[in-house]
Amino acid sequence: MSVNTQDMVIVHRALRRESRLLTEFVAAVTPGDTGRAKVIAGHFRIYRLGLHNHHEGEDELLWPPLLSRVDLGADTVLRMQAQHERIAATLKRLAAAVPAWQATASADARDTLVAALTAHRTVLVEHLDDEEATLLPLAAEHITEQEWASLGDHLVNSTPKPTLLILLGAVLEDADPAERALVLGDLPAPVRAIWHVIGRPRYARHIRRVRA
């Protein structure tokens, strides 16, 4: 088996960027500006859902077959599972910090949220770097193309379509032409059509609001 896992790297690039930008956006909000806080909080919730569904797919569809087929690599898979748990713990903290900040946009709530986002990104980037260096080579060797494709199917099927279009835009934003072709080629034809007609302008509008 030899599966192309580059699409995972492309997704990870978007996660690194958005986790960094979220921290910067929150830090820049003027105390008391609840309107701006609402926009950033909404973007965070899209990011959180995308990350949750991405990791849920790995937990349910990637780790079990890998553990059944690898020997010395089992420690790597178990380490990925533990890292997912640590990331989930940071998201749980953020689930409380974001609404508290959105309600008042106070300086204290902002600082608490920035600290929580910083901690989240530290754990996330450590995981993404480790996964790309150690886990993806195992997946390329031991996972079938159908099993790999099921990760994308899970994300598509578990994400509301309006949110999925925003997430797709985020993934494609920094992709080169070959990477864009790879990501879009993995999607069902109806989803690709919706992206071209509806998704691109919707993502552009969303990002203009978020990055204003």
N, C-alpha and C positions, 0 to 999 in steps of 0.2 A: 504493500500500500504506500502511496505517496500523494498526500493531499496538499493542495496549495492553501496555506494558512495565512496568506498575506492580507486577506480581508479583515482578520482579527487585528492586525497591526494598524490598519487604517482606522478601525473603530477606536482602538486605544489612543491614537493620535488625537481624535476628537475629545475623548474623555480627559486627556491631559490638558488640552487647551481650555475646555469649558470649566474644569475645576479650578484652573488658575484665574480665568476671567471672572468667575463668580466671586471669588475672594476680592479681586480688585474692584468690581462693581459695588459690592456691599460697602467696602471701605470708603468709597467715594461719595456715598449718599449723604446729603446734608441732613443733620439731625432734624427730625420733625417732618421730613418730606415723605409722607406715607404713600403718596401717589407713585413716586419712583420706587419705593420699597415694594409695593404691590407688583410692579412689573418684574423686578428682579426675583421676587419670591415665586412668581409664576414660572419664570424660566428655570429656577432651581427645581421645581416640582417636575418639570419635563425631564431635566437631567437626571433626577433621582429615579424616576420611573424607568428611563432608558437603562441606567446602570443596574437597577434591580432586576429587570427582565433579562439583561445580558448575563448577569451572574447566575440567575435562576436557571437559564438554559444550560450553562456549564455544569451547575450542580446536578441537574437532573439527567442531562444527555451526554455529557463529556466525561465527567469523573468516573461514573460506574463502568463504562466499557474499558476505559484506560486501566483502571485498577484490576480488571479481570484479565488483562493482557500483558501488563508490564510486571517486571520483577524488581530489579534494582531501581527502576523509576518510580516505584510506588511512593517513596518518601517525597518525591517532587509533587505528586498529585495530592498527597495528604497535606503538604505545606500550602498548596493552593487553596484547599478547603479551609484551613486555619486562617489564611489571609482574607478570604471572603467573610469569615465570621468577624474579623476585626473591622473590615470595611463596613459591614452591616451595623456594627456597634456605633461607628461614627455617624452613619446615616440616622440612626435612632436619636442620637444627640441633636443632630440637625433638625429632625422632625419637630423637636420642641423649640429650638432656638429660632428657626425661621418665622413661625407665626408670632412669637413674642416680639421679634423685631418689626415684622410687618405691621403690627397693630399700632405701634407708636413711633417707629423709626428713631428711637432715642439713641443717644450716643453710647450709653451703657449696653443696651441690647445689641447695637451694632458691633461693639467691641467683642462681646461674647460670641456673636455669630462669626465674626472674622476669625477668632481663635478656633472655633469649631470647624470652620471650613479649612483652615490651615492644617489642622490635625488630620482631617479627612484626606486632604490631598497628599499629605506625607505618606499615609498608609496606602492610599490608592496607587501612587506612582511607584512605590516600592513593589507592590504586587504586579503592576503592569510590566515593569522592567524584568522582574523575575519570571513572569509567565512567558514573555517573549523569548528570553534567553534559554529557559530550561523546559518549559511545558510544551510550547509549540513544536519543537523538534520531535517530541514523543508523539504528539497528536499526528504529525505528518506521517510518522512511521506506522502507527497502530490504529488509526481511525479511518473508516471507509469514507468515500465521498458522500454517500447517502447520509451517514451519521453526521458528518460535518455540516452538510446542508440543513440538517434538522435544527441546528442552532439558529440559523437565520429564519427558518419557518416558525420556530418558537417565538422569536421576537415579533415577527409580523402578526402572528395569531394572538399574542397576548397584549398587544399595544393598540389602543384606540387609533383609528386611521389618522385623524388630525394630528395627534401627537407623533405618530410614526413618521409623518411627512416632515415635521420639524427635526426629528432625530436623524432622518435620512439626509436632510440638508446639512446638519452639523457634521455628519460623517463625510459628506462629499466636499465640504467647503475647502479643505486644504489638499484634496486628492488631485493627483495629476491625471491626464487623460486615460492612461492605462488602468490606473486604480479606479477611476470612475466607471470604466467599462466593466471591471471585475465586480464591483459592488452592485451595479445595476443589473448585470447579467445574472446575478444570483437571485434576483427578485422575480416573483410571478409577473407575467406580462401585464395583467391589469394594474398591478401596483406601479410598474414602470410608467404606464400610460398616465396614471393619476399624478405621478410625480412631475412629469413633463408639463402637464396642462395646469395642474392646481398647486402641486407641491413647491415648485421653484418660486413662484410669486409669493406664496404664503410664507415660505421661509424668509424671503427677502424682507417682507413687511415685519415679521417677528423680530428679526435681527436688528432692523433699524430702530425699533422700539427699545430693545434690550441694550443696544450699544449707543444709544443717543447721548 
